[in-house]
Amino acid sequence: MQNRQMKHVVRGAFILSLASLVTKILSAVYRVPFQNLVGNTGFYVYQQIYPLYGLGMTFALSGLPVFISKLIAQQKTAAERRTVLQYSCWLLIIMALVIFLILQFGKNWLARAMGDPQLAVLIGTVAWLFLLMPWLAISRGFFQGNFTMVPTALSQVVEQLIRVTVILAAAAWSLQTGWSVYKMGAWAMSGAIFGGIAASGVLLYYWHRWQKENAKLLPFNRMAFGKLTRRFLIEGGSLCLFTSLIILLQLLDSFTIKSNLVTAGLTEAAAKNWKGIYDRGQPLVQLGLVVATSLAATLLPSLSQALQKQQRHQFYRQAATMVRFSFAFSLAAAGGLIALMPGVNRLLFGSTQGDRTLMLYMLSIVLIALISGYNSVFQSLGEYRLPIWALTLGFLIKLGLNGWAVRRWQIFGASMVTVLALTVILSLIWWYSRPYVRQALFRHWFSLKLLFCVGSMMLVVTGLFFSIQHHWQLGRLAGGGVVLFCVAGGAVLFISLARWVRLFTTREWLSLPLGKQILRFFNVSREEK
């Protein structure tokens, strides 16, 4: 009976992880055809407001559902679970209404603060999404807390498919009808609302099958409600902040980059164009993080299991491995993108503008992956204060320096301050983490081996790409084919070098997807330690 339940939990976790991977890829990839359809200025309009949508999705898709599911799973009786669900619902409704009213009544002020009053219509559109947030977060959290992952997984995929379809349809239709970029942006943002409604329908279908007596209201308990509110603010807030780390930094960019570019002497049109070029970095960072965080996340179940069984040594060993995976694959992804940036930029976005800025911005992949890895350890141990203080300091650095850096170095300055803020956050979290986990990146010459593997890969890939480009002078599509060939070759080279220098142990390779096949290909003995 226990084995059957464990198989059910593992199967559910796999389904949810797969759905999450699909939605992340969709969320990153659609921006490429969208930017090609609407251009840099249209992309700027959409990306200025995207962080507001991103925060709503963090609440409804990942941060709060995970926290609520944890709360529900911790309760011992059905009555306690209903109490948590009921009080959580009240809290989220209050929060959603407050955010909705702030965005609706403050949209003109927020748009002016961003330096573009015409953005008000987009802010008003995205505000409606927050009214759907309580139901989406509560229902997903409930199903995940009861280890029923299919409703959450299906709703995530449906939501993203509908949203992406509406966004691309709005972009294509605007070209046919001559809409302004702001009208196009408002319709593109409405994709979040249509996707949220579709996801709500999916969740409502599964919710309807839940026993009706479980929906009865329970008497209000002030002490229990107050305790839950504190947990929401501290634990739930910490989880949401780190889940939306890059989105929050982009929100600060929305308020500081365009207006300071104008202050620096650029015209309105030029400032919007360069902000759109800067925003090309977001989908590239997302794609890099999909690879790095997905591979590191394969260890999360074993991490939780070790903690539940109070196997501290096993927990720290798995945590150290997760941090090494985060560092290795994020650095490989960032290194590959930096080496091939001129080709990637031209293939995806049609020009090589902003190459230097985007190269620097790719370092965010490494920093965010490591921050997420170390923070997962803090979260697992129930420690929240230090990560929040580190995050706050990073945001203050970004807020304080961004305007000055943009006026002095334009969008390169914004990229530089983002990397600086993330470095400060990571440094604090790393310094105060457990010794065994903190030393994971330096044990057995790990960092030096990794730098050798990534550096060698970058040299080979860069040399191959530029030599082919120099000899044949290829166009955008043919050059794109060369980029994809170099990406595949770089991945094979990195894995080959990693095996050659013994970057990971055999046990670590086996914990990766396709790890067994990689070891078999290299004919490695299982006896190796």
N, C-alpha and C positions, 0 to 999 in steps of 0.2 A: 504493500500500500504506500509506504514511504518512498520507495523507488519510483513508483508510478507518479507520485506527486512531484518528485524532483525532476523527472523527465518532462512533466508538464510545464514546470517553471523554466527549465532550460530551453525548451521549445519556444515558449512565449518570449523569453529574452532574445532568442535568435530572430524571431519574427519582428519584434520591435526594433532591434538593431538594424535589420535589413531595411525596414521601412524608413528608419531615420537616415540611413545612408542614401537611399533613393531620393528622399526629400532634400537632403543637403546638396546632392549633385544637381537636382533640378533647380534649386535655388541659386546655384552658382552659374550653371550653364546658360540659362535663359537670357542672362544679361548680355551675352555676346550677340545673338541676333537682334536683341532689342536695341543695343547701342548702334549696330549697323543700320537699323531702320531709322532711328530718330537722330543720330549724330551726337556730337559732344554736348551741344546745348540741351537737347532733349534728355540726354542721359543725366546731365547736371540737374535738371528740374526734378527728375524722378529720384535721384540719389540724395538730393537735399532733404527730402521727406522720408526716405526709406528707413532711417534709424528709428523714427517714431513707430513705423510698422514693425520693425525688428524687435523693439521692446515689447510690443503687444504680443508678438509671436513667442517671445521668450516666456512671457507669463502664461500663455495658453498652450504652448507646444512642448516645452522642455522643462523650464525651471520650476514652476508651480505644480504641474502634474507629478513630477518626480517627488517633490516635497510632500504633497498631499498623499501620494501613494505610500510614502514612508510612514506618515502619521497613521494611516489606516492599518497598515501591516503591523504596527506596534500595538494596536488595541487587541484585547483578549476576548471581548464579547461583542455580539452584534449591536447591542445598545450603545456601547462605547464608540463603535465605528459610525453609527448613525449620528451620534452627538458631534463627533469630529467633522463629519460631512456637513451637517447642518450649520455649525458655527463657521466653518470654512466658507460656506456659501454666503453667509451674511457679510463676512469680512471682504470677500471678493466683490460682491455687489456694491458695497460702499466704496471700495477702491476704484472700481470701474466707473461708477458715476462721477466721482471726483475728477478722474483723469478726463473723462468725456466732456465735462463742463469746462474744465481748464482749456482743453483744446478748442472747443467750439466758441467759447466767449473770448478766448485769448488768441485766436488764430491770426488776427490782423497784427497784434503786437508781436507774436512769435515770427511772423513772416517779415516784419520790418527789422526785427533783431537779426534775422538771417541775411538782411540786406536786399530782400526782394519781395515787396508787398504782394506781388501776383501769386506767390506761393500759398496765400491764405486759403484758396479754394481746395488745394491738395490736403492741407492740414485739416480742414473741415471734413473732407471725405474720409481720411484715415481714422478720425475720431470715432466714427460709428463702429469700427472694429472692436473697440474696447467694451462695447455693450455685449458682445458675444463672448468675451474673454471668461467671465465667471463660469458659464455653462461648460465651455470647452475645457477649462482647467479642472473643474470639479469632476466632470464625468470621466475624463481621461485618468485623473488621479485615482478615482474610485476603482475603475477597472484594473489599473496597474497594481493598486494595493491589494486587490483580490487575485492577482496573478493571471488576469485575463487580458492578454495583450492584443488580441486581434482587433477589437474595436478601436483602440488607440492607433494601431498601425494602419488600419484601413482608412481611418479618418484623416491621418497625416498625408497619405498618398493622394487621396481624393482632393483634399484641400489644396495641395500644391499643384496638382494637374489643372484644376479649375482656375486657380489664380494665374498660373503661367499662360494658360490659353487666353484668358481675358487680357492680360498685359500685352501679349504679342498681337492679338486681334486689334486692340486699341492702337498700337503703334502702326500696324499695317493700314488700318482704316483712316488714321490721321493723314497718311500720305495721299490717299485717294481723295479725301474731302478738304484738305488744306487746313485742318484744325491748327490752332496755335499749340505750342509745346506745353502750355499750361493746361489747356483743355485735354490734350492727350494724356498728360501726367495725372490729371484727376481721374480719368477713366481707367488708366493703368492701376492707380491706387485702389479703385473700386474692386479690382480683382481679388484683393484681400477679403473684402466683405462677401463677395459671391463664394469664394473658397471657404470662408468661415461658416456661411449658411449651409453649404453642402456638407461640411464636416459635422456640423450640428445635427443635420438630418441622419447621418450615419450613426452617430452616438445615441441619438434619440431612439433609433430602431432597436439598438441593443439594450438601452436602458428600459424600454417598454417591456422587455422580457424578464426584467428583474422583478422579484416578488413585490406586490403593491404594499404589503404591510410594512415593508422596510422603509417606506417613504413617510411614515407618520411623524408629525412634529413632536419634539420632546420639550419638556419644560426648560426654561432658560436658567442657566447657572452662571452667575456673574464671575465667580472665581475661575471656573473652568474656561470661560470665554476670555478672561484676561490673560490666563496662562497660555492659551492657544495664540492669542494676539502677539504676545511676546515672542513665541517661537516662530510665528510668521515673519515678524520683523527681523529677528536675528538669523535664524537658520534659513528660512525661505528667502529672505532678502539677500543673504550672502550667496546662496545658490544662484539666484537670478542675476546678481551683479556679475559673477564670474562667467555665467553662461552667455551674457550679453556684453562681455568686455570690449570686443572690437566694435560692436554697435554703439556703445556709449562714447567711445573715442571718435567715431564717425559723426555722432551727434554734435560733439564739440566742434568738429570740422565744419559742419553745416552752419554754425553760428559765427565762425571766425574766418574761414578761408576766402570766400567770395568778397565779403565786405572789405577785408584787408588788402586783397588784390586791387580793388578799386582805389583804396587809400594810397597804395603804392604807385598809382599812376596809370593802371590799365583801364581801358574802356569797359563799360558794362558788358558788351558782347564778348570781349576778349577774356574778361574775368570768368564769365559763365563757361566759355570754351575750355579754359585751363582747369577749372574745377571739374568739368566733365572728364578731362584727361586724367586728373588725379584719381577720380573715382573708378578708373579702370582697375586700380589695385585691389579693390574689394573682392570681385569674383575670383581673381587669381589667388588671393590669400585664402579664400574659402575652399578652393579646390585643393590647395596645398594642405590645409588643415583636415580636409576629409580623409586624405591618405594617412596623415600622421596620427590623428586622434582615433580613427577607426581601428588602426592596428594596435595602438596602445590600449584601447577599450576592451580588447579581447581578454585582458587580464582582470578586469573589474569584478566579474563573478567570483573568481578564485580569491581575490582580495577580500571581498565581503564574507566569503565562506570562512577564510582564515580568521577574520576578526570575530565572527559569531562563535567559532569554536575556541576562541581565546588562544589561538596559536600565534603569539606575538612574533616569534622568529620567522615563521612562514609569512606572516603579514608584511613585515619589513622587507623580506627578500622579494616578494611579489611586487611591492611598491617600488623597490629599487629597479626591478626589471621594467616596470611600466614607465618609469622616468627615463631609463635608457632607450626604450623604444620610442618614446616621445621625442627625445633629442635626436636620435639617429635618423628617423624617417622624416622629421620636419626639416632637419638640416639638409638632407638629401633632396627633398622637394624644393626647398628654398634655393639651394645651390643650382639645381637644374634650371629653375625659372630665371635666376640671375644670369646664368651662362647663355641662355637662349632668348633673353628678353627682347632683343631687336626682332627676332623672327616671330616670337609669340605675340608681341604687340602688333606687328604688321598682319599676321595671320588672323588674329581675333578681331582687331579693331581698325585695321586698314591703314595704319600709319605707325611710325616709330617715335612719335612725339612723347615726351615724358619718360623716355627709357631710363635715364639716370634716377629720376624720382621713384619709378616703379621698382628698380633694382634695390634701392635702399628699403623701400616699403616691404619687400619680400622677406626681410629679416623678421618682420612681425610674425611670420609663420612659426619660426623657431621659438620666439619668446612666448607667444600665446600657448603653443603646445606644451612648453615646459611649465608655464604658470598653471595651466589646467591640470597637468600631471601632479605637481606638488600640492595644489589646492585639493585635489581628490583625496590625498592622504590626510590633510587637515580635516576635511569634511568627514571622512570615515572615522576619525578619532574624536569627532564632536567639538573641534576647535575652530572658532569662527572669527574671533576678534582680530587676531593678527592679520589674516588675509584681507579683512575689511579695511583695516588701517593702511595696509600696503596699497590697496586699490584706491583709497581716498587720496593718498599722497601722489600716486601716479596721475590721477585725474586733475589734481591741483597744478601739477607741473605742466600738463597738457594745456589746461585753461590759461595758466599764467604766461606761458612762453609762445603759444601758437601764433597769436596775432603779430608779435614782434618778429618771429621767425619768417612768417609769410611776407611781411612787408620788406624784409631784408633779402630773403632767398626765394620768394614766391612758393610754388607748391613743393619744391625740394625742402624748404624749411618746415612745412607741415609734416612731411614724411619723416624728417629728422627728429622732430619733437615727439611724434608717435613712438618711434623706436626708443628714444630716451625715456619716455614715461613707462613703457613696458619693461625696459631694462631695470628701472628703479623698483617696480613692483616685483619682478622676478628676484632681484637681489635680496630684498627683504624677506620674501617667502622662503627663498633658498637658505638664507643665513639662519633662520629660526626653525627650520625643519629638523626632524630627527637625524642624529649623526649618521646612522647607517644609510638613510635615504639621501642625505646631503652629499655623502662621499660617493654615491653610486656612479657619478659621471667621471670620477677620477680613478676608481679602483681598477687595477690591472691595465693601466694606461689606456682606458677606454676612450677618453676625449682625443688623445693624440692619434690613436688608431682611426677614429671616426674622421678627424680632420684630414688624415692622409687619404682615406677612401673618397671623401667628398671632393677634396682638392684635386685628386687625380682624375676623378670623373669630370669635374668642371673643365680642366685643361683639355682633356681629350674631346669632350663634346663641343667646346668653344672652337677648338682648332678645326674639327671636322666640319662644323656648320659654316664657319667663315671661309674655309678653303673651297667648299662647294659653291657658296654664294659668289665668291670672287671669280671662279672659273666659268660659271654658267650664267650669271646675272639673271636669276630666276624671278618670275612674277610672284604675285601673292599666293596663289593656290599651289604652284610648284614649290615655292619656298616653304609653304605650310607642310607639304609632304616631307620635305627635308627635316623640318622641326620635329614631326612625329617620329621619323626614323631615328633622329638623334635622341629623342626622349626614350624610345624603346632601348636603344643601344646604351644610353646612360644608365637605365635601370638595371640592365643585365650586368654592366660593368661594376656598378656599385655593389650588387649582391655578390658578384665574384670576388671582388676585393674584400668585402666583409667576411666572406668565408675564409679567404686566404690569410687574413691577419687575425682570424678568430675573434671577431668583434663581439659575437654572442656565443654563449655556451650551447651545447647540443640541446639541453633542456629548454633554453630560451627560444631556439629555432623551432622546436617542436610545438611551442605554445602559439606560434604565428600561423595564420591561414596559409596553406600550401608549404608550411615549414618542412613537413615530412618529405614532400616531393623535392624540395631544394636540397635537403641532405642526401636524398637518394641520388639525385643528379650528380652531386659532388662525391658520391661514393664514400661518405663519412661513416666511420664506425660508431655504433651506438655506445661503445664502451668509453668514448671520450668524456671527460668530465667538463 
